Amino acid sequence: CTLDSEVALRVGGDFYFDPQPGDSPINLVLIAGGVGINPLFSILLHIADLHGYQEGKGNGYKLGTVNLYYSAKNTSEFLFKKNILGLMNTFPGKITCCFHVTQQRSQICKELQPHVTGK
């Protein structure tokens, strides 16, 4: 987002992301903490499937970018971290993630280091 961008925010409850062919592209920002990643990870997988489908078929889906911000006490509490890193590698520039730790005491593995902020 940039200054003066229009933003829609949805917190909790029943939510989903179901773009249709021909819809204008939407850039998503997904924010998760701890196990709250579960529904957002499902959305992320759906978007990855659509990106793969779009590239293979030219089916009219116009997808924007997805930026996931995921916070936990330490890197061992990040669920799906290998899957998320895999999606970032498969769809560079389309799917990104910033992991944030609040109580990290040990060394962060090299694979996660470029994507981790916090203590």
RASULKA-V209157 format. One record per residue. BURIAL is + if it has 24 or more other ideal C-beta (glycine too) atoms within 12 Angstrom, else -. Layout:
burial = (BURIAL:BURIAL)
//
This chain:
burial = (-:-:-:-:-:-:-:-:-:-:-:-:-:-:-:-:+:-:+:-:-:-:-:-:-:-:+:+:+:+:+:+:+:-:-:-:+:-:+:+:+:-:+:+:+:+:+:+:+:+:+:-:-:-:-:-:-:-:-:-:+:-:+:+:+:+:+:+:+:+:+:+:-:+:+:-:-:+:+:+:+:-:-:+:+:-:+:+:-:-:+:-:-:+:+:+:+:+:+:+:+:-:-:+:-:-:-:-:-:-:-:+:-:-:+:+:-:-:-)
//
